[in-house]
């Protein structure tokens, strides 16, 4: 059972008292998470705009930021959380999230039917500007089953499936043996080739081999705070610490962002 956004509090939670505890109710939408992170919403859930005395108020933000973390997550270190909040609230350069910024993306885990098999496909989506507006686009895909097409890729022990180094002298007439042996075609590929799952995904959809069934889980990866990465996940709990919350927090060193992006998006 979800806690209603305006449920009457039964006790005091943290530094919020009385009607302020209503702010602990579920952060139901990702947009709401952004507003609360930025201090653009008051404790009653009313959106605040520039010019309002409470808009982006640092004191209110400090309290709000503390409750946007999953309190049960083993991936959120208390000391790191404190440092993170202090850096976000830096008086000279406070940090605010921007829904239209490129440094965040969604990870959608979905079920598909693929050649009579049930498979899991991970879709990575980003916000893209188009014609003065914005839209979500699929930027990458990962499906473990697609790797079956490339099970021999990079195999340097094979002594049977290869094109002779003098093949060019006969105008590659022998290339037919590679192209006709489809089960072993990956032996003939550049050993450093990285399969493009997004291209395969589109091809299999268009050929009717891949059919969508359902979305299983959605989470978001955010790199908008300098030197930090955090993950937003949804928690359906019968408590005030529920809804869209920060479930993972990582302090980044130089180069970590690139490595994490590769890890989370399976990009080259």
N, C-alpha and C positions, 0 to 999 in steps of 0.2 A: 504494500500500500504506500503510495506516495504522500509526502507531507504537503498539504495545501499551501500555496504561496502565502496566503494571509491567515494561516492558522494562528490562534491565540497561543502565545508561549506559556508553558507551565512553570518555567523557572528561568534563572539567569544563565546565559551562555557566554563564556569568555568575558569581554569587556562591554558587551551589549546588554542592556537591561530593559525591562518593560517591553514596550512596543518595538524597540530596536531589534529584539531577537527574531522578529519576522524576517530580517535580512538573511538569516541563516537558512531560511527555507530554500528548497531546491532551485538551483540555477537552471531553469528549464531549457533555455536556448543558448546557442553559441554566441549570438549577438549580445545576449544579456551578460554572458561571461565577459565579453569585451568591454561593455559599459561599466560593469562592476570593477574590473581591473583598472580602468581609466578614471574611476570616480565620476562617472557620468549618469549615475542613477542613485536616488536617495534610498533610505532604509525601507520605505514603503513601496519601492518598486517604480517610482515615478522617474521618468527620464529627465535629466538635467541638461541644459544647453548653456553655451557661452553667455556670460552676463549674469547667470544665477550665482548667488554667493556660495553655494555648495558645489558648484561645478569644478571638478578635479581638485577638490580641497585635499591637501596633503594629509591632514590628520584623519580625515574620513577614509582616504585611500589606504592608509596604513592598516586600519581595522578591516577594511574590505579585503585587502590582499591576503591577510592572514586566514580568512575563511574560505578562500578559493582553492585550498589545497586538500587533497584526499588525506585525511588524518590516519587512514589505515595502510597507506602505501609504504612498503619497505624501500621504495626507490626515491623517497623524499627525505633527505637528511635535514634534521632540525637546524643545525648550524648553517648549512648551505642556504636553507630557506631564509634565515635571518639576513644573511649577506645579500641574497638576491633582492629581498624587499628593500633593503637600504640602498642598493644601487638603482633600483627602479624609482625610488623616491628622491634621488639625488637633487638637492636644491638647485644646483646650477644647470643640470640637464636631466630632468625627470623623463622617464620613458613611458610612452603610451602605445598601446596596440592599435594597428591600423588594419581594418578588415580587407582593404584593397592592396595591401603590401604584398610583395612577391615572396617574402621570407616566411611563409607558412603554407601548409598544404594538408589535405585530408587523406587518410588511409581508410579505404572501404574494403572490408572482407565480405565476399559474396560467394554464393553457391551457384554453380552452373552444371548443366548436363553436357558432357563432352564424349561423343562417340560411345554412348550407352554407359558412361561412367559418371559418377557424381564427383565433381572436383571443386576445390576452393581456388578462387582467383582474387588476388589483391589488386585493387584499382587505386591509383594515386591521382588525385585531382587538385588542380590549382585554379586560382582566380585569374581570369584574363580579361583585359580591356578590349572592347569591340564596339565601334559605332557610338562612342560616348557613354556606353554602359559597361556592365561587367557580367561575366558568366563563368560557371565552373567548366573546366575542360579536363579530359583524361590525359595526363602527361606521361604516365607510364603504367605498366601492368606487370605482374609477376604470377606465374602459374607453374608450380613444381612439375606438373605433368608434361609441360612443354619441353622440359629438359630431356625427355625420352627421345626426342628427335635428334639430340646432339650427344648421345651417350658415349660416342667414340671421339668427340672433339678433343684435340690436344694430345691424343695417344701417339707417343713416339716409338712404341714397341712394335707396331704393325709392320710386317715385311711383305704383305700381300697386296693390300689396297693402296696403290699409289700410281702416279703418272711418272713415267721414266723421265729423267732430266733432259733427254734428247728429244722429247715429244715435239718440241717446236720445229724440228727439222722435217717432220712429216705432217706439218700443219695441224698438229693436235688431232689427227684422225682417230687416235686411240681414246679420245676423251669420251667416246660413246660408252665405254665399259664403266666409267664412273657415273655417268648420267642415267644409265639404265639400271644400275645396281642401287636402287633407292634406299635400301636398308642400311647400306654402308656409305652413303654419299658424304656423311660428316667426316669420314676419314680423309676426304679430299679437300677439306676446307683449311684455310689459314689457321694454324694452331692458336693464334691470338684472337681469333674471332669471338666476339661476345654476342650470343643470340639476342635478337630484338623481340622480346615477348609482346610488345605492343603491336608490332606489325603482324605477328602470328595471331594475336587476339582478334584484330580486325579481319584478317583473312578467314579465320575459322568461323567468325560470326557471319560473314558474307556468304560463305560456302554452306552455311546451315549446320555445321558440325558442332557448334557451341551455342547453347541456349541458356539464357538467364533464368534463374529460379528465385533467388531471394537475397536480400542484404542481411548479413549476420551481425556485423559490428562496424562501428564508425569511430574513428579517433582522429585527433589533429596533432600535427607536429609544428612547433612554433620556434623560429629562430630570430625573432624581432628584437629581443633584448640583447644588447651587445655582450658578448662573452658568455651567453647562456643558451641552453636549449631546454624546452619543456614540452611535455605531452599533455593533452587534454582528453580525458575519457569521461564517459557517462556512467554514473553510479545510481542505480535504482534501489534506494534504501529507505527504510522507515525511520529516518532521522533527518536532522537539519543538514548534516554533512552529506549531501546527495546532489545529484544532477551533474552538470559539467564541471569537473574539477581538475586541477593539476595533479597528475598521477605519477609523473616522472620529472625530475629536475637534475640537470647536468651542467656543471661548470665547464666551459670550453677553453681549451688551450689552442694556440695557433695551429691550424690544420685540422682541428677536430670537426669543424662544421662540414668541411668537404667529405671527411670520412663518414660522418653520421648520415649525410645526405645519400651517400652511396649505399650505406647499410639499410636505411629505411626505404629507399626507392629502387634498390637494385639497379641503379644507373651506372653507366660506364665511367 
